Amino acid sequence: MKVFLIYLVNLISSDLLMIAAFDYSSTNIPTSNGDVFVKNHDELDIEFLGNVEGKPWRFQTNMYGNGSTNRGREERYRLWFDPSKEFHRYSILWNPTKIIFWVDDVPIREIIRKEEMKGDYPQKPMSLYATIWDASSWATSGGKFGVDYAFSPFVSEFKDVALDGCNVSDSFPNNNNNTVGYNYINCSASDQDLLASDYSTISPKQAAAMRRFRERYMYYSYCYDIVRYAVPPPECVIVTAEKDRFKDTGRLKFGGSHRARKRRKRNRSTPVVSADQ
């Protein structure tokens, strides 16, 4: 699916149901402008990293700006539910000052724009894409398991796809022209609407839900990967309670890459992570 709308400032939201057999590779829900800005594209990603039967589903978020693909900003997580059983909502807020990734009503990651990021912060208009692709070299357990095409076809279903922001489609002819004057597009009205919206601010309850999610389900963060980045990128906020759980490679000190910690039994009808808790 490709939505042929190009937005400069976005709230992108969709309900997604993964209908796929085990051992597929990667489903990606990105915003990108690679078709127009071939050598200096921007990109925001929510990517499901394949699944092995009986193991928790895993996914990652990522950000690129101005073609900075050699500076990946991945965070990886386990899901607290099976996305193939029912629809869940996945959302990305992107405005001039911050980026927030959401799963249902829970914010899972916030990136505050810093001046030191320069072009690494996405600033050019992007389109919404959804893809299923073979990322066997890295996506499923670090490349340990390849795609088994005997389980094909692999399917994802979407509903209630919503984009809110500055529609600049008319300013971008379909000619892959990198010289379009996107800097002259006036999106000030939509900027103000989004900046004033409820979903541009994380409430105290939502912040607590995000902290719980990251404590329980995040198993890799580039901000704590000092082997990869001796100096964390400028947008990184080092949280001591988080940092103490990770090795110098940015991976957990315990439990492996996708194993859950042992916890007390919970009532399965009660959501593990919710902004209402």
Secondary structure per residue as TSV (DSSP state, phi and psi in degrees):
chain	resnum	aa	ss	phi	psi
A	1	M	-	360.0	132.2
A	2	K	E	-130.0	127.2
A	3	V	E	-93.6	116.4
A	4	F	E	-85.4	55.4
A	5	L	E	-126.8	133.0
A	6	I	E	-111.0	124.5
A	7	Y	E	-119.2	144.8
A	8	L	E	-91.8	-35.8
A	9	V	E	-131.6	130.5
A	10	N	E	-130.8	145.9
A	11	L	E	-120.4	117.4
A	12	I	E	-114.8	127.4
A	13	S	E	-144.3	142.1
A	14	S	E	-156.1	144.4
A	15	D	E	-88.3	132.8
A	16	L	E	-130.1	136.2
A	17	L	E	-121.6	122.0
A	18	M	E	-85.9	109.5
A	19	I	E	-109.7	90.9
A	20	A	-	-151.8	143.6
A	21	A	-	-72.4	168.9
A	22	F	T	-69.1	160.5
A	23	D	T	72.7	20.8
A	24	Y	-	-79.9	172.4
A	25	S	-	-99.5	-66.1
A	26	S	E	-153.5	134.8
A	27	T	E	-113.8	129.3
A	28	N	E	-120.5	132.4
A	29	I	E	-120.5	80.8
A	30	P	E	-102.8	158.4
A	31	T	E	-105.1	137.5
A	32	S	E	-156.4	164.0
A	33	N	-	-132.2	30.2
A	34	G	T	-63.2	-24.4
A	35	D	T	-69.0	-30.5
A	36	V	T	-99.8	-45.6
A	37	F	S	-106.5	80.0
A	38	V	S	-63.5	-41.3
A	39	K	S	-99.0	-9.8
A	40	N	S	-141.6	50.2
A	41	H	-	-77.9	160.4
A	42	D	-	-107.2	159.0
A	43	E	E	-162.9	138.8
A	44	L	E	-126.8	134.1
A	45	D	E	-129.3	140.8
A	46	I	E	-120.4	116.5
A	47	E	E	-127.0	125.4
A	48	F	E	-83.2	130.5
A	49	L	-	-98.2	31.2
A	50	G	-	83.4	167.5
A	51	N	-	-146.1	140.7
A	52	V	-	-112.3	132.5
A	53	E	T	-54.5	131.2
A	54	G	T	88.5	-8.1
A	55	K	S	-103.3	154.5
A	56	P	-	-61.9	145.0
A	57	W	-	-70.3	143.7
A	58	R	E	-128.3	153.2
A	59	F	E	-153.4	168.6
A	60	Q	E	-139.4	157.1
A	61	T	E	-114.3	153.0
A	62	N	E	-154.2	162.3
A	63	M	E	-146.4	135.7
A	64	Y	E	-129.5	149.0
A	65	G	-	-137.2	133.3
A	66	N	T	57.4	39.0
A	67	G	T	77.0	19.3
A	68	S	-	-83.0	49.6
A	69	T	T	-69.9	-13.8
A	70	N	T	-84.3	0.6
A	71	R	S	-125.7	67.3
A	72	G	-	-63.0	146.2
A	73	R	-	-124.7	56.0
A	74	E	-	-79.8	140.5
A	75	E	E	-125.1	140.3
A	76	R	E	-125.0	145.2
A	77	Y	E	-143.6	160.7
A	78	R	E	-97.3	150.8
A	79	L	-	-90.4	149.7
A	80	W	S	-94.5	11.6
A	81	F	S	-148.5	168.7
A	82	D	-	-94.5	109.0
A	83	P	T	-71.1	-6.4
A	84	S	T	-88.3	-6.1
A	85	K	T	-92.5	-32.5
A	86	E	S	-158.1	164.0
A	87	F	-	-71.3	142.4
A	88	H	E	-133.5	157.2
A	89	R	E	-99.4	130.2
A	90	Y	E	-122.2	127.0
A	91	S	E	-135.4	150.8
A	92	I	E	-131.2	122.7
A	93	L	E	-97.9	130.6
A	94	W	E	-137.2	113.8
A	95	N	-	-134.9	-178.4
A	96	P	S	-63.9	-14.4
A	97	T	S	-116.9	-19.5
A	98	K	E	-159.0	163.5
A	99	I	E	-129.7	132.3
A	100	I	E	-128.5	129.4
A	101	F	E	-100.9	137.2
A	102	W	E	-126.7	147.9
A	103	V	E	-124.3	118.6
A	104	D	T	54.4	-125.8
A	105	D	T	-98.3	14.5
A	106	V	E	-108.5	119.1
A	107	P	E	-72.9	129.4
A	108	I	E	-109.0	-16.7
A	109	R	E	-159.0	136.7
A	110	E	E	-128.6	129.6
A	111	I	E	-115.7	115.4
A	112	I	E	-92.9	127.5
A	113	R	-	-66.3	130.7
A	114	K	-	-116.6	146.8
A	115	E	G	-58.5	-34.0
A	116	E	G	-67.4	-17.0
A	117	M	G	-69.4	-28.1
A	118	K	G	50.9	-125.3
A	119	G	G	-75.8	-5.7
A	120	D	G	-70.9	-14.6
A	121	Y	S	-88.0	126.7
A	122	P	-	-58.7	129.4
A	123	Q	-	-133.6	-13.8
A	124	K	S	-96.6	156.1
A	125	P	-	-57.3	143.4
A	126	M	E	-131.0	159.4
A	127	S	E	-108.3	163.5
A	128	L	E	-99.0	131.5
A	129	Y	E	-126.5	158.3
A	130	A	-	-140.9	129.3
A	131	T	E	-140.2	155.0
A	132	I	E	-119.7	125.4
A	133	W	E	-145.5	160.4
A	134	D	-	-86.7	106.4
A	135	A	-	-118.2	44.9
A	136	S	T	-59.2	-26.7
A	137	S	T	-69.1	-15.0
A	138	W	T	-151.2	-21.4
A	139	A	T	-77.0	-41.9
A	140	T	T	-98.2	106.9
A	141	S	G	53.4	45.4
A	142	G	G	66.5	26.7
A	143	G	G	91.9	4.5
A	144	K	T	-68.0	-32.9
A	145	F	S	-119.4	126.5
A	146	G	-	-88.3	171.2
A	147	V	-	-70.3	134.0
A	148	D	-	-103.7	101.4
A	149	Y	G	-71.7	-4.6
A	150	A	G	-65.5	-21.6
A	151	F	G	-89.6	-0.6
A	152	S	-	-69.2	160.4
A	153	P	-	-79.6	153.2
A	154	F	-	-102.4	131.4
A	155	V	E	-133.4	140.8
A	156	S	E	-125.3	140.4
A	157	E	E	-114.4	138.6
A	158	F	E	-122.6	147.5
A	159	K	E	-147.8	160.8
A	160	D	E	53.6	44.0
A	161	V	E	-71.6	127.4
A	162	A	E	-132.5	133.8
A	163	L	E	-124.8	129.8
A	164	D	E	-129.7	121.8
A	165	G	E	165.2	-149.2
A	166	C	E	-100.4	105.5
A	167	N	E	-79.1	113.4
A	168	V	-	-115.8	24.2
A	169	S	G	-55.8	-40.8
A	170	D	G	-65.8	-18.8
A	171	S	G	-88.2	-4.3
A	172	F	S	-122.8	88.6
A	173	P	-	-62.1	151.2
A	174	N	S	-80.4	69.2
A	175	N	S	-134.3	12.8
A	176	N	-	52.3	36.7
A	177	N	-	-88.2	113.0
A	178	N	T	-74.9	-7.4
A	179	T	T	-98.2	8.7
A	180	V	-	-60.7	143.7
A	181	G	-	-86.6	66.8
A	182	Y	G	-65.7	-23.1
A	183	N	G	-66.2	-17.1
A	184	Y	G	-97.4	2.6
A	185	I	-	-77.2	130.6
A	186	N	-	-94.3	105.8
A	187	C	-	-117.9	24.5
A	188	S	H	-62.1	-36.7
A	189	A	H	-66.4	-46.7
A	190	S	H	-68.9	-32.2
A	191	D	H	-56.3	-50.1
A	192	Q	H	-65.5	-38.8
A	193	D	H	-62.0	-44.9
A	194	L	H	-70.1	-40.3
A	195	L	H	-64.5	-28.0
A	196	A	T	-90.7	-4.9
A	197	S	S	-76.7	158.9
A	198	D	G	-62.2	-36.7
A	199	Y	G	-79.3	0.5
A	200	S	G	-88.4	-7.0
A	201	T	S	-125.0	133.8
A	202	I	-	-91.5	119.9
A	203	S	-	-72.9	165.2
A	204	P	H	-56.6	-40.5
A	205	K	H	-64.7	-41.4
A	206	Q	H	-67.5	-37.4
A	207	A	H	-63.4	-38.7
A	208	A	H	-66.2	-39.1
A	209	A	H	-65.9	-38.5
A	210	M	H	-65.3	-41.5
A	211	R	H	-62.3	-43.2
A	212	R	H	-62.8	-43.0
A	213	F	H	-59.9	-47.6
A	214	R	H	-68.6	-34.3
A	215	E	H	-66.8	-36.5
A	216	R	H	-93.7	-29.6
A	217	Y	H	-125.4	-14.8
A	218	M	E	-79.5	124.8
A	219	Y	E	-118.6	-0.1
A	220	Y	E	-152.3	139.2
A	221	S	E	-142.3	128.5
A	222	Y	E	-62.2	-25.2
A	223	C	E	-66.2	-24.8
A	224	Y	E	-105.8	7.1
A	225	D	E	-92.3	83.2
A	226	I	T	-79.1	-11.4
A	227	V	T	-69.1	-39.1
A	228	R	T	-83.2	-43.7
A	229	Y	-	-126.9	98.7
A	230	A	S	-59.1	-36.6
A	231	V	S	-112.5	118.8
A	232	P	-	-58.0	143.3
A	233	P	-	-54.0	154.4
A	234	P	T	-62.5	-25.0
A	235	E	T	-81.1	-9.4
A	236	C	-	-67.3	130.6
A	237	V	-	-107.7	110.5
A	238	I	-	-81.9	113.3
A	239	V	-	-99.5	117.7
A	240	T	H	-56.4	-43.0
A	241	A	H	-63.1	-32.1
A	242	E	H	-76.4	-48.0
A	243	K	H	-58.8	-37.0
A	244	D	T	-65.1	-17.2
A	245	R	T	-89.5	-8.7
A	246	F	B	-113.4	148.7
A	247	K	-	-75.7	176.8
A	248	D	T	-67.1	-14.1
A	249	T	E	-87.9	1.9
A	250	G	E	82.7	2.9
A	251	R	E	-102.7	160.8
A	252	L	B	-60.3	146.9
A	253	K	S	-76.6	-15.1
A	254	F	S	-139.2	155.2
A	255	G	S	81.9	-0.5
A	256	G	T	73.5	-168.5
A	257	S	T	-83.8	-19.5
A	258	H	T	-147.2	17.1
A	259	R	-	-93.3	138.7
A	260	A	-	-80.2	145.9
A	261	R	-	-71.2	150.6
A	262	K	-	-70.8	132.5
A	263	R	-	-133.2	166.1
A	264	R	-	-63.9	150.6
A	265	K	-	-63.5	141.0
A	266	R	-	-119.6	158.9
A	267	N	-	-70.1	116.8
A	268	R	T	-65.7	-17.3
A	269	S	T	-80.5	-9.6
A	270	T	S	-96.9	124.4
A	271	P	-	-61.0	138.5
A	272	V	S	-69.7	-38.2
A	273	V	S	-127.7	126.2
A	274	S	-	-153.9	144.4
A	275	A	T	-72.0	-10.3
A	276	D	T	-88.8	-9.0
A	277	Q	-	-72.4	360.0
